[in-house]
Amino acid sequence: MSRILPEADAASGRLFRSDGQAVEWRVSPGQVDYEVATQEMEMRADDIAKGRASELVWLLEHPPLFTAGIRSKEEDILSPRFPVIKTKRGGQVTYHGPGQRIAYVMLDLRTRNRDVRAFVSALEYWVIETLGAFGVSGERRADRVGVWVDRSQPNAPKREDKIAAIGVRIRRWVSFHGVSINVEPDLSHFGDIVPCGVHDPAFGVTSLVDLGRPVTMQDVDLELRSAFEGVFGRTVDADAR
């Protein structure tokens, strides 16, 4: 089950729109080129800021690549066997590839809460609730961004693995970029980088399948949508407008 948050924490983790307008929900089949997706995402965020488009959550997968956020360090890319793309999102270096569900979240925080910290907290809560549907206890860490799974064993050194990364940017109070959840990626690819700048060998990377949950991407998508509506409000299929 998902970790139960304190009542006040859980309440502050929900960011519903003040006007109740639905968020468009789009799922792209196959793999989407990262730079093509980024260009479309930034254009949509700009249209949202100008009142020309509604909010959007876009689920997709990317071909294998590394992305370097605004706080990334060159030495954290140990073996650049995949393309390295510099991005304007927050965070450091991470891996994207098949078997990882990317959720680009384009929300207008002017209609919710002009509080970036509360927004990131809500994203974490969304992921934790999604993982809980599969019996995985995702947890936050004050000193590390993302969602973690405690895999420590009795009488053994502490071990925690990251299952979801969060990296967002806010421009004119509209968010873009978002979260990534490891469903069934090739975890060996994370060995070519220092994921999110965490060097401590006690902290690794895991996935739902690695944790013994043989779920499909479609299973995850259904739970993502259900959990999203509990945190951010109702959704509508993008092609329904």
Secondary structure by P-SEA (a helix, b strand, c coil): ccccccaaaaaaaccccccbbbbbbbbbcccccaaaaaaaaaaaaaaaaacccccbbbbbccccbbbbccccccccccccccbbbbbccccccccccccbbbbbbbcccccccccaaaaaaaaaaaaaaaaaaaccccccccccccbbbbbccccccbbbbbcbbbbbccccccccccccccccccccccccccccccccccccccccccccccccaaaaaaaaaaaaaaccccccccccc
